[in-house]
């Protein structure tokens, strides 16, 4: 059974059709890419999958359960996490606090524990901090734990956002342009981090990315979107040489 299955996904913004009849099946443990020119509908598909938008038509199934139209927090609780094309961090909080926030949907000590500082609350808060620091070590950013996010380099902020997504204990991680704004060196480091997360946490990963070296190296299967429709899909070697892809997209991209 695929971990994520999408059938006939279609979405309109008023009279504008952003996505048309999109299908995909993502198997457990797969790293899959979704590419296409700016405005092709890639982020809209992520927003539909994670409940930010409700689709105009189509069905989304995750881990054998239909999630079409569910709210974002419900989808997150089922095991889908994401990062965003534009960073959405609390810039005046520390990096550690940004990661810890993602755990609070899982706390068990309740209002009484919060108000009266019961021992159960203290133990659970200690466990949350330990787990947040473990995730930051995994991404090699624990040394920045006490820094405010606003003081951190952009590439480190991206990793903080990734650690926050991992704190929800996802089965499927959606990465929306994880190397946007990065230097070539930062891109290579991010590629290594994503491969490490996949290997060590056995994560299934679905990513949007413009840099072809990144996509072709990491992904086993790639779908190409243009004007909201899939124009090609297959392994990297097929996509690299597909004439419709070259015409619609690859010739416009910079391979860095």
C-alpha angles and dihedrals in degrees: 000000000000116000091224125023124179122187127190095338110186130169136182130195099205104304094342116100107215100171128021128194096329117184131183142156119200117193124214110274095017126133106211129183131213113195139167143126122301110287094022093126101258099130090041088060090052090048091051092048093050096044099253087121129025110229121244088221140351139058135267122200125188124188090343096311128104110240099173109143096004118142121259095252091051092051091047091053090053091058112272118123131174147186124217135239088234113044115255104192131136095250097194093054124080120263089249093053090050089057095042092054090068091062096058095086085065101049119122105188094089131197096311091055091047095050100040101034094234121190091252090060092050093050092048093048090050090051091049092051092047092051093046090053090048090055091048090051089051088057092041094242104107089110087068095051097113097039119103109249091238089065095053128095115257094250091054091049088056090055091049089055090049092050089050090053091049090053089073088064096236129194090200124036119197115202117193108202095325093185098046110141094007129132119242090259092052090047092055091048091050090050090055091048093052092048089050092051090049093049101040101036096033089231126174108224132197115185142183115209140157099202107091097200088058095048097042092050099046107032128080093192131023133195120199120211127198124173089350096305133100109248097175141002137178143090118332096261091057094046093048091060101033109125095215090051093049090050096045102037127345096069089058096052132093114225104216 
